[in-house]
Amino acid sequence: MKALFFCVLIGLSTASAQAPLGKLLTRQYSSLPDNSPTLILVSFKDKGKFGFARPQKPVPLVSERSIWRRSKVRDAAHVIDDQDFPLEESYVQSVASVASAIRHRLKWFNAVSALATKPQIEEIRKLPFVIEVELVGRWRTRKDEEQSGPWKEPPSLQAPTAAESLDYGSSFPQVNQLNVPAVHKLGFFGQGVVIGVFDNGFRNLAHQAFDSMTIIATYDFVDHKVSVKPNNPSTGFGAHGVNTLSTIGGNKSGSLIGPAFKSSFILARTENDSSETPIEEDNWAAAIQWADSIGVDVTSTSLGYLTFDAPYTSLTWADMDGHTALITRAADRAVGLGIVVVNSAGNDAVARGGQPNTLIAPADGDSVITAGAVNSSGVRASFSSYGPTVDGRTKPDVMADGVGVKVASATDTTLYGGASGTSFSCPLSAGVAALVLCANPTLTPIQVREAMRQTASNVCSPNNLMGWGILNALAAIKYYNRVGVISGSVYNDLNGNGILNPGEPGVNNFKIRLTCTKVESTSTNPSGNYSFDSLSFGSYTVQEVLPAGWVRTFPPAGSYSITLDSTNTIVASRNFGSFQLGAIHGMKFND
């Protein structure tokens, strides 16, 4: 009788088991309407038959180019993993039979996004292969967060020198601020690099700035079609994508030249202007999966949102932790597959000022390169979102022009406009990433980020307003050349006059510290000499660590600030004068 009773209990427990709600859906579940469909993510326990029958070769799952890119960060045995296998079709069909609609198959997360009412969610939770039901983020765009308008030539235009081989026209300041023309002079234009641009559509690809652009794939993840021109005929729909695409890859001599105009491009429409909630993160997650399979190297995404639309009010600054939002997890997965992911920081510094951070997902991603905005003078734009992330990481990573950036018109094939927002510092930054890869094709995403950050203008004191600072494309592409040398000596300034006089000896075993682009220490030799070799181009600070009983007499500032570049590779005679304090010793005795 006891055994029978035990079996009955087990049967009841299994029959009543339900998949749990995710963190975000739990917060909002009680307020969800019963009959209005909610966008959810349904996660499965396994890949079904694909968990047992693994393909011998990865090519059917992703392209040869994707395999090559992944091999930079993974060994041959792990170039694909379970997340690359298709979903179990019977699981998908079972959810489809209950939900209002299936939206996207997200194999990376072993999940589908679906529209379902609250009663349907309860039925889905009962399916034995479902392990979680979570909310998918849907955001509304704040109309005042970015400004655009007709292009007006600035009264005092920064002109290129006569030596420039390309005519950037009035787009010169926005690329010259990043030292891009100097990279173009070396023959690096982004060729050989595949860039994915994810935006609200691209309604005017006939613009002259795109005449020479190589577009290898397009897909609309909102309306599920190949063309990325929105169905809505309004000229505002799909305009933003035209603006951002021209910023990174436009090429019209005398008018506009982007940093990576010879790259190949993949275009994805992931935002729906026609909706009250235009930004839905399952569209982006599906797009990055697709772009990965083709072989994308760099992605540029200029998402701009304030918050979830009602009832999706659950994502806040406190969720900017690098692992809560689906879109952030997808971005970090992409980086783990060798893709450089660049995202705008957001334009909420004023609107949400006073909060601990004003970031937008996936800018909070641990491996995402987050781009903030400055003006043409290098001053941070007041709207540019700030960090840190909830777990204390510095954001943004880098800065580029985001005020009055010249862009292609979305309504005319020969006109141009001016636009502001981190939506435009993002493609400029992504263009620099493409140049770094163009010059150094074997670099991993983390190495690309290091080259960009460690050669930027604020590398000596990165913070949550400017990050590591304004990009320097030329220094970034040469970061791994490591041909720089900084050397000098420490001498015993016997007379304390701050001058190396004849007969003043070097001091052995004094510690010298190098900081900023690279952090390391060395010690002087018996002659008092020191040297730092194999240094990357970038900014450095050299300082002496004084032992007890010594005072510094030279240099007056106490340290040296040094920039290594192609014209300043070897810096010598950075000397330190030190004076040893005297001492008088004795004793007191009881006479």
Summary of the structure (lengths in Angstrom):
residues: 591
radius of gyration: 28.5
end to end distance: 101.5
largest distance: 106.9
contacts: 2142
relative contact order: 0.10
helix: 25%
strand: 25%
